[in-house]
C-alpha cells in the first residue's frame, strides 16, 4: 500500500510506505519517519511541505546536496 496525501490546511505531506502497524517515530527537522516494530519505515510525514518541496527542487536544479537539519 503506497499512498501520498497532502493536507493544505496543515501543509503536511504524508507518504504511506506500508500498512504495517506503527510502533515508533523519529523526527529530523521537518521530517518524521514512523517505523514498525522491526524498524521498517511505514510512514513519512513532512511538515511545512510546500517549503520543503520548493527547497528540494531548488537544490536539484542547482545540483546541491539537500541537508535536513
Order of alpha helices (4+ residues) and beta strands (2+ residues): beta-beta-beta-beta-beta-alpha
